[in-house]
Amino acid sequence: MLKRMLLVIFLAGFFSAAWGQDFGLDVGCCSEPLTQAATVNANGGGVTDYYNSTSSPITELEFALFNTGLTSTNGIKCDAFNFFEFCTPTLSGGVLFLNFHGITMSDSDDGFGSTDPETQQTEGIGVFEGIPTLPLASCLLPGNPDTAPCTVNDRGHFLVSFNNFTEGGIDTNPGDSGAWSGSTSASIVMINNLPVPEPSSLASLAIGLFLVGRVWRRARG
């Protein structure tokens, strides 16, 4: 229930066709941190790039899409392609949740220090290891994730497509059209079974800590 309570996304004018909804997750570059909200364009298609902004591999990833107008998950196609074995769509209170999960093995090269992209092409068909870290810990510093050597083999970078994709060739044009009619927003709400606070919540927490620090310093002074 907590992850549902954390979601506050404001939407405008969104109505959806309840058929042929395609979702996919694949290798991508270059990108936004995991806590950034994604925007699906008014044409109903497009993609959003991300990078793994954590210090460990991602073995589960869940998106939430609001006001889809769907009454069931029939007709929804959701594929994880390279990183996960399964993508499970569920509806709860009108919110569509897309849960990418299922790894078949892990090894010593899914953390910092490797450039292996952990794709089916390098690991072998049927081997799913989740989304690896960026190549180096220093890649997590501001301004580094989307520059060489942090983009080698697109390691740690991935994209989600909200329509119009085929395996091995996701449509990477954010402006293309899809089955959605209208516009909406999507957000990553869970990573490795832990809820992800929305960016505004993180900003509020930072402001709160700043104010507490000022009060504490004044009290000491």
Secondary structure by P-SEA (a helix, b strand, c coil): ccccccbbbbbccccccccbbbbbcccccccccccbbbbbcccccccccccccccccccbbbbbbccccccccccbbbbbcccccbbbbbbcccbbbbbbbbbccccccccccccccccccccccccccccccccccccccccccccccccccccccccccccccccccccccccccccccccccccccccccbbbbcaaaaaaaaaaaaaaaaaaaaaac
